[in-house]
Amino acid sequence: MADLTPTPDRPGLHVSKPSPNTPATGSAVCHCGASATATGDSQVRALVEGYTANHGAAHDRTGR
């Protein structure tokens, strides 16, 4: 299986929760250079909400 962790060359959002009893983990890298990681269900939820609202498709590739 390929490594799905986002990098500056492959920006994106990756979330993992292997089982219901383990905390979620997440990482995000945007093409504008911003990056973040989170551990724990509520922190990962906040990471996803922030990334979706402010990065990725929320702005164009020029970083605006």
PDB file of N, CA, C and O in Angstrom:
ATOM      1  N   MET A   1       0.836  -1.177   0.000  1.00  0.00           N
ATOM      2  CA  MET A   1       0.000   0.000   0.000  1.00  0.00           C
ATOM      3  C   MET A   1       0.882   1.242   0.000  1.00  0.00           C
ATOM      4  O   MET A   1       1.902   1.286   0.689  1.00  0.00           O
ATOM      5  N   ALA A   2       0.495   2.233  -0.761  1.00  0.00           N
ATOM      6  CA  ALA A   2       1.256   3.469  -0.876  1.00  0.00           C
ATOM      7  C   ALA A   2       1.141   4.295   0.395  1.00  0.00           C
ATOM      8  O   ALA A   2       0.142   4.222   1.110  1.00  0.00           O
ATOM      9  N   ASP A   3       2.167   5.075   0.663  1.00  0.00           N
ATOM     10  CA  ASP A   3       2.143   6.004   1.784  1.00  0.00           C
ATOM     11  C   ASP A   3       1.216   7.162   1.408  1.00  0.00           C
ATOM     12  O   ASP A   3       1.458   7.858   0.422  1.00  0.00           O
ATOM     13  N   LEU A   4       0.182   7.362   2.175  1.00  0.00           N
ATOM     14  CA  LEU A   4      -0.813   8.388   1.867  1.00  0.00           C
ATOM     15  C   LEU A   4      -0.584   9.693   2.621  1.00  0.00           C
ATOM     16  O   LEU A   4      -1.405  10.606   2.534  1.00  0.00           O
ATOM     17  N   THR A   5       0.519   9.794   3.360  1.00  0.00           N
ATOM     18  CA  THR A   5       0.813  11.004   4.112  1.00  0.00           C
ATOM     19  C   THR A   5       1.081  12.138   3.138  1.00  0.00           C
ATOM     20  O   THR A   5       1.907  11.995   2.237  1.00  0.00           O
ATOM     21  N   PRO A   6       0.388  13.278   3.306  1.00  0.00           N
ATOM     22  CA  PRO A   6       0.609  14.400   2.401  1.00  0.00           C
ATOM     23  C   PRO A   6       2.010  14.990   2.565  1.00  0.00           C
ATOM     24  O   PRO A   6       2.584  14.966   3.654  1.00  0.00           O
ATOM     25  N   THR A   7       2.540  15.511   1.483  1.00  0.00           N
ATOM     26  CA  THR A   7       3.843  16.162   1.465  1.00  0.00           C
ATOM     27  C   THR A   7       3.721  17.447   0.644  1.00  0.00           C
ATOM     28  O   THR A   7       2.711  17.644  -0.031  1.00  0.00           O
ATOM     29  N   PRO A   8       4.725  18.324   0.688  1.00  0.00           N
ATOM     30  CA  PRO A   8       4.658  19.522  -0.164  1.00  0.00           C
ATOM     31  C   PRO A   8       4.523  19.176  -1.651  1.00  0.00           C
ATOM     32  O   PRO A   8       3.910  19.927  -2.409  1.00  0.00           O
ATOM     33  N   ASP A   9       5.093  18.046  -2.065  1.00  0.00           N
ATOM     34  CA  ASP A   9       4.964  17.624  -3.464  1.00  0.00           C
ATOM     35  C   ASP A   9       3.616  16.982  -3.754  1.00  0.00           C
ATOM     36  O   ASP A   9       3.168  16.968  -4.901  1.00  0.00           O
ATOM     37  N   ARG A  10       2.966  16.448  -2.721  1.00  0.00           N
ATOM     38  CA  ARG A  10       1.648  15.805  -2.830  1.00  0.00           C
ATOM     39  C   ARG A  10       0.757  16.336  -1.718  1.00  0.00           C
ATOM     40  O   ARG A  10       0.494  15.622  -0.750  1.00  0.00           O
ATOM     41  N   PRO A  11       0.280  17.590  -1.838  1.00  0.00           N
ATOM     42  CA  PRO A  11      -0.532  18.160  -0.762  1.00  0.00           C
ATOM     43  C   PRO A  11      -1.858  17.428  -0.609  1.00  0.00           C
ATOM     44  O   PRO A  11      -2.348  16.792  -1.542  1.00  0.00           O
ATOM     45  N   GLY A  12      -2.414  17.530   0.565  1.00  0.00           N
ATOM     46  CA  GLY A  12      -3.702  16.913   0.819  1.00  0.00           C
ATOM     47  C   GLY A  12      -3.944  16.716   2.295  1.00  0.00           C
ATOM     48  O   GLY A  12      -3.245  17.279   3.138  1.00  0.00           O
ATOM     49  N   LEU A  13      -4.933  15.919   2.593  1.00  0.00           N
ATOM     50  CA  LEU A  13      -5.371  15.650   3.955  1.00  0.00           C
ATOM     51  C   LEU A  13      -5.442  14.147   4.134  1.00  0.00           C
ATOM     52  O   LEU A  13      -6.004  13.447   3.293  1.00  0.00           O
ATOM     53  N   HIS A  14      -4.873  13.640   5.233  1.00  0.00           N
ATOM     54  CA  HIS A  14      -4.923  12.204   5.510  1.00  0.00           C
ATOM     55  C   HIS A  14      -5.358  11.989   6.947  1.00  0.00           C
ATOM     56  O   HIS A  14      -4.783  12.569   7.869  1.00  0.00           O
ATOM     57  N   VAL A  15      -6.370  11.155   7.141  1.00  0.00           N
ATOM     58  CA  VAL A  15      -6.889  10.821   8.468  1.00  0.00           C
ATOM     59  C   VAL A  15      -6.880   9.310   8.610  1.00  0.00           C
ATOM     60  O   VAL A  15      -7.220   8.585   7.675  1.00  0.00           O
ATOM     61  N   SER A  16      -6.486   8.841   9.796  1.00  0.00           N
ATOM     62  CA  SER A  16      -6.458   7.413  10.063  1.00  0.00           C
ATOM     63  C   SER A  16      -7.066   7.138  11.435  1.00  0.00           C
ATOM     64  O   SER A  16      -6.798   7.857  12.397  1.00  0.00           O
ATOM     65  N   LYS A  17      -7.877   6.103  11.514  1.00  0.00           N
ATOM     66  CA  LYS A  17      -8.442   5.620  12.771  1.00  0.00           C
ATOM     67  C   LYS A  17      -8.586   4.116  12.608  1.00  0.00           C
ATOM     68  O   LYS A  17      -9.634   3.626  12.187  1.00  0.00           O
ATOM     69  N   PRO A  18      -7.515   3.379  12.947  1.00  0.00           N
ATOM     70  CA  PRO A  18      -7.489   1.938  12.678  1.00  0.00           C
ATOM     71  C   PRO A  18      -8.591   1.139  13.365  1.00  0.00           C
ATOM     72  O   PRO A  18      -9.031   0.119  12.835  1.00  0.00           O
ATOM     73  N   SER A  19      -9.040   1.583  14.528  1.00  0.00           N
ATOM     74  CA  SER A  19     -10.118   0.868  15.209  1.00  0.00           C
ATOM     75  C   SER A  19     -10.901   1.861  16.060  1.00  0.00           C
ATOM     76  O   SER A  19     -10.401   2.948  16.351  1.00  0.00           O
ATOM     77  N   PRO A  20     -12.113   1.509  16.463  1.00  0.00           N
ATOM     78  CA  PRO A  20     -12.926   2.414  17.279  1.00  0.00           C
ATOM     79  C   PRO A  20     -12.285   2.768  18.623  1.00  0.00           C
ATOM     80  O   PRO A  20     -12.623   3.790  19.221  1.00  0.00           O
ATOM     81  N   ASN A  21     -11.369   1.933  19.095  1.00  0.00           N
ATOM     82  CA  ASN A  21     -10.766   2.151  20.404  1.00  0.00           C
ATOM     83  C   ASN A  21      -9.450   2.910  20.363  1.00  0.00           C
ATOM     84  O   ASN A  21      -8.865   3.164  21.416  1.00  0.00           O
ATOM     85  N   THR A  22      -8.966   3.280  19.187  1.00  0.00           N
ATOM     86  CA  THR A  22      -7.723   4.034  19.084  1.00  0.00           C
ATOM     87  C   THR A  22      -8.027   5.470  18.685  1.00  0.00           C
ATOM     88  O   THR A  22      -9.014   5.723  17.995  1.00  0.00           O
ATOM     89  N   PRO A  23      -7.195   6.411  19.107  1.00  0.00           N
ATOM     90  CA  PRO A  23      -7.432   7.798  18.711  1.00  0.00           C
ATOM     91  C   PRO A  23      -7.123   8.003  17.230  1.00  0.00           C
ATOM     92  O   PRO A  23      -6.240   7.355  16.669  1.00  0.00           O
ATOM     93  N   ALA A  24      -7.844   8.888  16.631  1.00  0.00           N
ATOM     94  CA  ALA A  24      -7.599   9.243  15.238  1.00  0.00           C
ATOM     95  C   ALA A  24      -6.299  10.030  15.146  1.00  0.00           C
ATOM     96  O   ALA A  24      -5.893  10.695  16.099  1.00  0.00           O
ATOM     97  N   THR A  25      -5.652   9.945  13.985  1.00  0.00           N
ATOM     98  CA  THR A  25      -4.496  10.783  13.688  1.00  0.00           C
ATOM     99  C   THR A  25      -4.746  11.426  12.334  1.00  0.00           C
ATOM    100  O   THR A  25      -5.423  10.854  11.480  1.00  0.00           O
ATOM    101  N   GLY A  26      -4.201  12.605  12.147  1.00  0.00           N
ATOM    102  CA  GLY A  26      -4.397  13.290  10.878  1.00  0.00           C
ATOM    103  C   GLY A  26      -3.220  14.173  10.544  1.00  0.00           C
ATOM    104  O   GLY A  26      -2.507  14.645  11.430  1.00  0.00           O
ATOM    105  N   SER A  27      -3.021  14.392   9.257  1.00  0.00           N
ATOM    106  CA  SER A  27      -1.995  15.312   8.791  1.00  0.00           C
ATOM    107  C   SER A  27      -2.524  16.008   7.547  1.00  0.00           C
ATOM    108  O   SER A  27      -3.295  15.445   6.771  1.00  0.00           O
ATOM    109  N   ALA A  28      -2.086  17.242   7.386  1.00  0.00           N
ATOM    110  CA  ALA A  28      -2.519  18.037   6.244  1.00  0.00           C
ATOM    111  C   ALA A  28      -1.355  18.877   5.755  1.00  0.00           C
ATOM    112  O   ALA A  28      -0.584  19.414   6.550  1.00  0.00           O
ATOM    113  N   VAL A  29      -1.236  18.986   4.439  1.00  0.00           N
ATOM    114  CA  VAL A  29      -0.266  19.866   3.808  1.00  0.00           C
ATOM    115  C   VAL A  29      -0.990  20.543   2.651  1.00  0.00           C
ATOM    116  O   VAL A  29      -1.638  19.884   1.839  1.00  0.00           O
ATOM    117  N   CYS A  30      -0.873  21.848   2.587  1.00  0.00           N
ATOM    118  CA  CYS A  30      -1.525  22.611   1.518  1.00  0.00           C
ATOM    119  C   CYS A  30      -0.477  23.052   0.501  1.00  0.00           C
ATOM    120  O   CYS A  30       0.703  23.174   0.831  1.00  0.00           O
ATOM    121  N   HIS A  31      -0.906  23.289  -0.720  1.00  0.00           N
ATOM    122  CA  HIS A  31       0.004  23.762  -1.754  1.00  0.00           C
ATOM    123  C   HIS A  31       0.528  25.160  -1.454  1.00  0.00           C
ATOM    124  O   HIS A  31       1.493  25.596  -2.082  1.00  0.00           O
ATOM    125  N   CYS A  32      -0.091  25.885  -0.497  1.00  0.00           N
ATOM    126  CA  CYS A  32       0.394  27.214  -0.114  1.00  0.00           C
ATOM    127  C   CYS A  32       1.548  27.132   0.883  1.00  0.00           C
ATOM    128  O   CYS A  32       2.164  28.148   1.204  1.00  0.00           O
ATOM    129  N   GLY A  33       1.845  25.916   1.376  1.00  0.00           N
ATOM    130  CA  GLY A  33       2.945  25.735   2.306  1.00  0.00           C
ATOM    131  C   GLY A  33       2.524  25.450   3.730  1.00  0.00           C
ATOM    132  O   GLY A  33       3.359  25.038   4.535  1.00  0.00           O
ATOM    133  N   ALA A  34       1.274  25.649   4.073  1.00  0.00           N
ATOM    134  CA  ALA A  34       0.788  25.375   5.424  1.00  0.00           C
ATOM    135  C   ALA A  34       0.748  23.872   5.673  1.00  0.00           C
ATOM    136  O   ALA A  34       0.447  23.091   4.770  1.00  0.00           O
ATOM    137  N   SER A  35       1.057  23.475   6.909  1.00  0.00           N
ATOM    138  CA  SER A  35       0.967  22.062   7.264  1.00  0.00           C
ATOM    139  C   SER A  35       0.575  21.941   8.728  1.00  0.00           C
ATOM    140  O   SER A  35       0.813  22.854   9.519  1.00  0.00           O
ATOM    141  N   ALA A  36      -0.028  20.807   9.088  1.00  0.00           N
ATOM    142  CA  ALA A  36      -0.454  20.575  10.463  1.00  0.00           C
ATOM    143  C   ALA A  36      -0.649  19.087  10.685  1.00  0.00           C
ATOM    144  O   ALA A  36      -0.898  18.333   9.744  1.00  0.00           O
ATOM    145  N   THR A  37      -0.534  18.671  11.944  1.00  0.00           N
ATOM    146  CA  THR A  37      -0.835  17.301  12.344  1.00  0.00           C
ATOM    147  C   THR A  37      -1.714  17.359  13.582  1.00  0.00           C
ATOM    148  O   THR A  37      -1.739  18.365  14.291  1.00  0.00           O
ATOM    149  N   ALA A  38      -2.435  16.273  13.837  1.00  0.00           N
ATOM    150  CA  ALA A  38      -3.302  16.208  15.011  1.00  0.00           C
ATOM    151  C   ALA A  38      -3.435  14.761  15.462  1.00  0.00           C
ATOM    152  O   ALA A  38      -3.358  13.828  14.664  1.00  0.00           O
ATOM    153  N   THR A  39      -3.637  14.605  16.769  1.00  0.00           N
ATOM    154  CA  THR A  39      -3.882  13.293  17.361  1.00  0.00           C
ATOM    155  C   THR A  39      -5.059  13.417  18.306  1.00  0.00           C
ATOM    156  O   THR A  39      -5.124  14.349  19.108  1.00  0.00           O
ATOM    157  N   GLY A  40      -5.981  12.488  18.214  1.00  0.00           N
ATOM    158  CA  GLY A  40      -7.189  12.514  19.034  1.00  0.00           C
ATOM    159  C   GLY A  40      -8.377  12.895  18.175  1.00  0.00           C
ATOM    160  O   GLY A  40      -8.268  13.727  17.275  1.00  0.00           O
ATOM    161  N   ASP A  41      -9.498  12.284  18.460  1.00  0.00           N
ATOM    162  CA  ASP A  41     -10.676  12.467  17.609  1.00  0.00           C
ATOM    163  C   ASP A  41     -11.093  13.927  17.463  1.00  0.00           C
ATOM    164  O   ASP A  41     -11.334  14.381  16.344  1.00  0.00           O
ATOM    165  N   SER A  42     -11.183  14.663  18.550  1.00  0.00           N
ATOM    166  CA  SER A  42     -11.650  16.055  18.451  1.00  0.00           C
ATOM    167  C   SER A  42     -10.609  16.945  17.777  1.00  0.00           C
ATOM    168  O   SER A  42     -10.972  17.858  17.037  1.00  0.00           O
ATOM    169  N   GLN A  43      -9.320  16.695  18.020  1.00  0.00           N
ATOM    170  CA  GLN A  43      -8.284  17.490  17.368  1.00  0.00           C
ATOM    171  C   GLN A  43      -8.237  17.209  15.871  1.00  0.00           C
ATOM    172  O   GLN A  43      -8.035  18.125  15.074  1.00  0.00           O
ATOM    173  N   VAL A  44      -8.422  15.962  15.486  1.00  0.00           N
ATOM    174  CA  VAL A  44      -8.436  15.620  14.062  1.00  0.00           C
ATOM    175  C   VAL A  44      -9.665  16.225  13.387  1.00  0.00           C
ATOM    176  O   VAL A  44      -9.583  16.702  12.255  1.00  0.00           O
ATOM    177  N   ARG A  45     -10.783  16.206  14.069  1.00  0.00           N
ATOM    178  CA  ARG A  45     -11.986  16.837  13.522  1.00  0.00           C
ATOM    179  C   ARG A  45     -11.732  18.324  13.267  1.00  0.00           C
ATOM    180  O   ARG A  45     -12.123  18.849  12.225  1.00  0.00           O
ATOM    181  N   ALA A  46     -11.081  19.001  14.210  1.00  0.00           N
ATOM    182  CA  ALA A  46     -10.759  20.421  14.049  1.00  0.00           C
ATOM    183  C   ALA A  46      -9.771  20.630  12.895  1.00  0.00           C
ATOM    184  O   ALA A  46      -9.894  21.598  12.145  1.00  0.00           O
ATOM    185  N   LEU A  47      -8.791  19.725  12.750  1.00  0.00           N
ATOM    186  CA  LEU A  47      -7.842  19.807  11.641  1.00  0.00           C
ATOM    187  C   LEU A  47      -8.573  19.712  10.302  1.00  0.00           C
ATOM    188  O   LEU A  47      -8.314  20.502   9.394  1.00  0.00           O
ATOM    189  N   VAL A  48      -9.476  18.756  10.181  1.00  0.00           N
ATOM    190  CA  VAL A  48     -10.230  18.574   8.932  1.00  0.00           C
ATOM    191  C   VAL A  48     -11.082  19.810   8.645  1.00  0.00           C
ATOM    192  O   VAL A  48     -11.111  20.294   7.513  1.00  0.00           O
ATOM    193  N   GLU A  49     -11.773  20.320   9.660  1.00  0.00           N
ATOM    194  CA  GLU A  49     -12.615  21.506   9.462  1.00  0.00           C
ATOM    195  C   GLU A  49     -11.782  22.715   9.055  1.00  0.00           C
ATOM    196  O   GLU A  49     -12.167  23.461   8.155  1.00  0.00           O
ATOM    197  N   GLY A  50     -10.638  22.912   9.718  1.00  0.00           N
ATOM    198  CA  GLY A  50      -9.771  24.041   9.378  1.00  0.00           C
ATOM    199  C   GLY A  50      -9.174  23.922   7.991  1.00  0.00           C
ATOM    200  O   GLY A  50      -9.112  24.903   7.251  1.00  0.00           O
ATOM    201  N   TYR A  51      -8.731  22.721   7.636  1.00  0.00           N
ATOM    202  CA  TYR A  51      -8.154  22.512   6.309  1.00  0.00           C
ATOM    203  C   TYR A  51      -9.209  22.741   5.232  1.00  0.00           C
ATOM    204  O   TYR A  51      -8.939  23.391   4.223  1.00  0.00           O
ATOM    205  N   THR A  52     -10.393  22.214   5.443  1.00  0.00           N
ATOM    206  CA  THR A  52     -11.444  22.348   4.429  1.00  0.00           C
ATOM    207  C   THR A  52     -11.891  23.795   4.265  1.00  0.00           C
ATOM    208  O   THR A  52     -12.185  24.239   3.154  1.00  0.00           O
ATOM    209  N   ALA A  53     -11.941  24.528   5.374  1.00  0.00           N
ATOM    210  CA  ALA A  53     -12.396  25.915   5.314  1.00  0.00           C
ATOM    211  C   ALA A  53     -11.331  26.869   4.782  1.00  0.00           C
ATOM    212  O   ALA A  53     -11.667  27.880   4.166  1.00  0.00           O
ATOM    213  N   ASN A  54     -10.044  26.564   5.011  1.00  0.00           N
ATOM    214  CA  ASN A  54      -9.000  27.546   4.727  1.00  0.00           C
ATOM    215  C   ASN A  54      -7.919  27.108   3.747  1.00  0.00           C
ATOM    216  O   ASN A  54      -7.107  27.933   3.327  1.00  0.00           O
ATOM    217  N   HIS A  55      -7.889  25.839   3.374  1.00  0.00           N
ATOM    218  CA  HIS A  55      -6.823  25.344   2.506  1.00  0.00           C
ATOM    219  C   HIS A  55      -7.400  24.402   1.468  1.00  0.00           C
ATOM    220  O   HIS A  55      -8.617  24.320   1.305  1.00  0.00           O
ATOM    221  N   GLY A  56      -6.530  23.692   0.767  1.00  0.00           N
ATOM    222  CA  GLY A  56      -7.004  22.772  -0.262  1.00  0.00           C
ATOM    223  C   GLY A  56      -7.793  23.512  -1.318  1.00  0.00           C
ATOM    224  O   GLY A  56      -7.313  24.470  -1.924  1.00  0.00           O
ATOM    225  N   ALA A  57      -8.987  23.061  -1.521  1.00  0.00           N
ATOM    226  CA  ALA A  57      -9.850  23.668  -2.539  1.00  0.00           C
ATOM    227  C   ALA A  57     -10.388  25.038  -2.139  1.00  0.00           C
ATOM    228  O   ALA A  57     -10.993  25.720  -2.966  1.00  0.00           O
ATOM    229  N   ALA A  58     -10.180  25.460  -0.878  1.00  0.00           N
ATOM    230  CA  ALA A  58     -10.709  26.739  -0.417  1.00  0.00           C
ATOM    231  C   ALA A  58      -9.998  27.929  -1.056  1.00  0.00           C
ATOM    232  O   ALA A  58     -10.550  29.030  -1.072  1.00  0.00           O
ATOM    233  N   HIS A  59      -8.811  27.740  -1.572  1.00  0.00           N
ATOM    234  CA  HIS A  59      -8.132  28.822  -2.299  1.00  0.00           C
ATOM    235  C   HIS A  59      -7.389  28.250  -3.493  1.00  0.00           C
ATOM    236  O   HIS A  59      -7.165  27.043  -3.577  1.00  0.00           O
ATOM    237  N   ASP A  60      -7.012  29.113  -4.404  1.00  0.00           N
ATOM    238  CA  ASP A  60      -6.399  28.623  -5.635  1.00  0.00           C
ATOM    239  C   ASP A  60      -4.915  28.324  -5.427  1.00  0.00           C
ATOM    240  O   ASP A  60      -4.375  28.575  -4.350  1.00  0.00           O
ATOM    241  N   ARG A  61      -4.275  27.804  -6.427  1.00  0.00           N
ATOM    242  CA  ARG A  61      -2.871  27.373  -6.328  1.00  0.00           C
ATOM    243  C   ARG A  61      -1.892  28.525  -6.179  1.00  0.00           C
ATOM    244  O   ARG A  61      -0.703  28.276  -5.976  1.00  0.00           O
ATOM    245  N   THR A  62      -2.331  29.766  -6.270  1.00  0.00           N
ATOM    246  CA  THR A  62      -1.415  30.881  -6.060  1.00  0.00           C
ATOM    247  C   THR A  62      -1.286  31.229  -4.594  1.00  0.00           C
ATOM    248  O   THR A  62      -0.519  32.126  -4.245  1.00  0.00           O
ATOM    249  N   GLY A  63      -2.032  30.527  -3.701  1.00  0.00           N
ATOM    250  CA  GLY A  63      -1.912  30.748  -2.273  1.00  0.00           C
ATOM    251  C   GLY A  63      -2.852  31.792  -1.724  1.00  0.00           C
ATOM    252  O   GLY A  63      -2.729  32.180  -0.562  1.00  0.00           O
ATOM    253  N   ARG A  64      -3.788  32.256  -2.529  1.00  0.00           N
ATOM    254  CA  ARG A  64      -4.748  33.263  -2.050  1.00  0.00           C
ATOM    255  C   ARG A  64      -5.888  32.617  -1.319  1.00  0.00           C
ATOM    256  O   ARG A  64      -6.790  33.309  -0.847  1.00  0.00           O
TER     257      ARG A  64
END
